[in-house]
């Protein structure tokens, strides 16, 4: 099932190309919580196979992240916190998650728009307190872009590593699977022996009880 999902994901990226990376990463950075872990590693994998350019894929991821973050920033700056609380029930934004991102922004200041790109939940919500605080747009774009560059590079690099060493990784996984399968069999054999012995004992006891009941009934007759 996992293999089928991965194949479907790679086929999807082959069809969407670079514009798909921009669009999906824009969604990931906006109010819709699409995991970036489902976007950039497949791009890195395809880059390792020669079907994409690694640098262009990362650049598209960064561009998409900035665009999505700008959408959050603009909405927060002009419509305020209440807008996201009302909208939250439709797009899975919780007040708890929003409070967490606001506390993070208050604790770390504007640099949190850079640091927050590496943190789950905070990643796609940190733009909201930045907009509410009316952070300077230029600084917001720079910090968000740098954070996105680091995060997208890490995820794309993971995908590239897997794609470039796929044969070695599959060989290791296959070898480890065989080793653990052997251990599992050794552990299961005693358990199966106990279950088998218990079943035989129960079956014989039941047969003896049935025979005794039959003999008693015959004597009564």
C-alpha positions as CSV (number, residue, x, y, z in Angstrom):
1,X,0.0,0.0,0.0
2,X,2.8,2.4,0.9
3,X,4.7,1.5,-2.3
4,X,1.5,2.3,-4.3
5,X,1.1,5.7,-2.6
6,X,4.7,6.6,-3.3
7,X,4.3,5.6,-6.9
8,X,1.2,7.7,-7.2
9,X,2.9,10.7,-5.6
10,X,5.8,10.5,-8.0
11,X,3.5,10.3,-10.9
12,X,1.6,13.3,-9.7
13,X,4.8,15.3,-9.5
14,X,5.9,14.2,-12.9
15,X,2.6,15.6,-14.2
16,X,2.6,18.9,-12.3
17,X,6.3,19.7,-12.6
18,X,7.7,22.9,-11.2
19,X,4.4,24.9,-11.1
20,X,3.0,22.0,-9.0
21,X,5.8,22.5,-6.4
22,X,5.1,26.2,-6.2
23,X,1.3,25.7,-5.8
24,X,1.6,22.9,-3.2
25,X,4.2,24.8,-1.1
26,X,2.0,27.9,-1.3
27,X,-0.8,25.8,0.1
28,X,1.5,24.4,2.8
29,X,2.5,27.9,3.9
30,X,-1.0,29.2,3.9
31,X,-3.9,28.3,6.2
32,X,-4.3,24.8,4.7
33,X,-2.0,22.4,6.6
34,X,-0.5,20.4,3.7
35,X,2.7,18.7,4.9
36,X,5.8,19.9,3.1
37,X,7.2,16.4,3.7
38,X,4.9,15.2,1.0
39,X,6.1,17.9,-1.5
40,X,9.8,18.5,-1.5
41,X,11.3,14.9,-0.9
42,X,9.5,13.6,-4.1
43,X,11.0,16.5,-6.0
44,X,14.4,15.6,-4.7
45,X,13.9,12.0,-5.7
46,X,13.0,13.0,-9.2
47,X,16.0,15.3,-9.3
48,X,18.3,12.4,-8.5
49,X,16.7,10.4,-11.4
50,X,17.4,13.3,-13.8
51,X,13.7,14.2,-14.2
52,X,14.0,17.6,-12.4
53,X,16.7,20.1,-11.6
54,X,17.6,20.1,-7.9
55,X,18.3,23.9,-7.6
56,X,15.1,24.8,-9.6
57,X,13.0,22.5,-7.4
58,X,14.3,24.1,-4.2
59,X,13.8,27.6,-5.7
60,X,10.2,26.7,-6.6
61,X,9.6,25.4,-3.1
62,X,10.9,28.7,-1.6
63,X,8.8,30.8,-3.9
64,X,5.7,28.8,-3.1
65,X,6.4,29.1,0.7
66,X,6.8,32.9,0.4
67,X,3.6,33.2,-1.6
68,X,1.6,31.2,0.9
69,X,3.1,33.0,3.8
70,X,2.3,36.4,2.2
71,X,-1.4,35.4,1.9
72,X,-1.5,34.7,5.7
73,X,0.4,37.8,6.4
74,X,-1.9,40.0,4.3
75,X,-5.1,38.6,5.7
76,X,-3.8,39.0,9.3
77,X,-2.6,42.5,8.7
78,X,-5.8,43.7,7.2
79,X,-8.5,41.5,8.8
80,X,-7.0,40.7,12.2
81,X,-6.9,37.6,14.4
82,X,-10.7,37.3,14.6
83,X,-10.9,36.4,10.9
84,X,-8.7,33.3,11.4
85,X,-10.7,32.2,14.5
86,X,-13.9,32.4,12.4
87,X,-12.3,30.7,9.5
88,X,-10.5,28.1,11.6
89,X,-13.4,25.6,11.8
90,X,-13.3,25.2,8.0
91,X,-9.5,24.9,7.5
92,X,-8.4,23.1,10.7
93,X,-6.9,26.1,12.4
94,X,-7.4,25.7,16.1
95,X,-7.2,28.5,18.7
96,X,-4.6,26.4,20.5
97,X,-2.4,26.3,17.4
98,X,-2.8,30.0,16.8
99,X,-2.0,30.8,20.4
100,X,1.1,28.7,20.2
101,X,2.4,30.6,17.1
102,X,1.6,34.0,18.8
103,X,3.5,33.0,21.9
104,X,6.4,31.9,19.7
105,X,6.4,35.2,17.8
106,X,6.2,37.2,21.1
107,X,9.1,35.2,22.6
108,X,11.5,35.4,19.7
109,X,10.4,38.5,17.7
110,X,10.7,38.9,14.0
111,X,13.4,36.2,13.7
112,X,10.6,33.7,14.5
113,X,9.4,33.9,10.9
114,X,12.8,32.3,10.0
115,X,13.0,29.8,12.9
116,X,9.4,28.9,12.7
117,X,9.8,27.4,9.2
118,X,11.4,24.3,10.9
119,X,8.6,23.7,13.4
120,X,5.4,21.8,12.8
121,X,2.1,23.8,13.3
122,X,4.0,27.0,13.9
123,X,5.4,26.7,10.3
124,X,2.2,27.6,8.5
125,X,0.8,29.9,11.2
126,X,3.7,32.1,12.2
127,X,2.8,34.5,9.4
128,X,-0.4,35.4,11.2
129,X,1.1,37.0,14.3
130,X,3.7,38.7,12.0
131,X,0.8,40.3,10.0
132,X,-1.0,41.3,13.2
133,X,2.1,42.9,14.5
134,X,2.5,44.7,11.2
135,X,6.1,43.4,10.7
136,X,7.9,45.2,7.9
137,X,7.0,43.5,4.6
138,X,10.6,43.4,3.3
139,X,12.0,41.8,6.5
140,X,9.1,39.3,6.6
141,X,9.8,38.2,3.0
142,X,13.6,37.9,3.7
143,X,13.2,35.9,6.9
144,X,10.5,33.7,5.5
145,X,12.5,33.1,2.3
146,X,15.7,32.1,4.2
147,X,13.8,29.8,6.5
148,X,12.0,28.2,3.6
149,X,15.3,27.8,1.8
150,X,16.8,25.9,4.7
151,X,13.8,23.7,5.2
152,X,13.2,23.0,1.5
153,X,16.9,22.2,1.0
154,X,16.8,19.7,3.8
155,X,13.7,17.9,2.6
156,X,14.8,18.0,-1.1
157,X,18.2,16.7,0.0
158,X,16.6,13.8,1.7
159,X,14.6,12.9,-1.4
160,X,17.7,13.3,-3.6
161,X,19.7,11.0,-1.2
162,X,17.1,8.3,-1.4
163,X,16.8,8.6,-5.2
164,X,20.6,8.5,-5.7
165,X,21.1,5.5,-3.5
166,X,17.9,3.7,-4.0
167,X,19.5,0.4,-5.0
168,X,21.7,0.4,-1.9
169,X,18.9,1.4,0.4
170,X,16.6,-1.4,-1.0
171,X,19.4,-3.9,-0.7
172,X,19.9,-3.0,3.0
173,X,16.2,-3.0,3.7
174,X,15.8,-6.3,2.0
175,X,18.7,-7.8,4.0
176,X,17.4,-6.3,7.3
177,X,13.9,-7.6,6.5
178,X,15.3,-11.1,6.0
179,X,17.3,-10.9,9.2
180,X,14.3,-9.8,11.2
181,X,12.0,-12.3,9.5
182,X,14.4,-15.0,10.6
183,X,14.4,-13.8,14.2
184,X,10.6,-13.5,14.1
185,X,10.4,-17.2,13.0
186,X,12.7,-18.3,15.8
187,X,10.5,-16.4,18.3
188,X,7.2,-17.7,16.8
189,X,8.2,-21.4,16.7
190,X,8.0,-21.9,20.5
191,X,4.8,-20.0,20.6
192,X,3.3,-22.1,17.9
193,X,4.5,-25.3,19.6
194,X,2.8,-24.3,22.8
195,X,-0.4,-23.4,21.0
196,X,-0.3,-26.7,19.1
197,X,0.3,-28.7,22.2
198,X,-2.5,-26.9,24.0
199,X,-4.9,-27.6,21.2
200,X,-4.0,-31.3,21.1
201,X,-4.4,-31.5,24.9
202,X,-7.8,-29.7,24.7
203,X,-9.0,-31.9,21.8
204,X,-8.0,-35.2,23.6
205,X,-9.6,-34.0,26.8
206,X,-12.8,-33.2,25.0
207,X,-12.8,-36.6,23.2
208,X,-12.3,-38.4,26.6
209,X,-15.1,-36.4,28.2
210,X,-17.4,-37.2,25.2
211,X,-16.5,-40.9,25.5
212,X,-17.1,-40.9,29.3
213,X,-20.5,-39.3,28.8
214,X,-21.4,-41.8,26.1
215,X,-20.4,-44.7,28.4
216,X,-22.4,-43.3,31.3
217,X,-25.5,-42.9,29.0
218,X,-25.1,-46.5,27.8
219,X,-25.0,-47.8,31.4
220,X,-28.2,-45.9,32.3
221,X,-30.0,-47.5,29.3
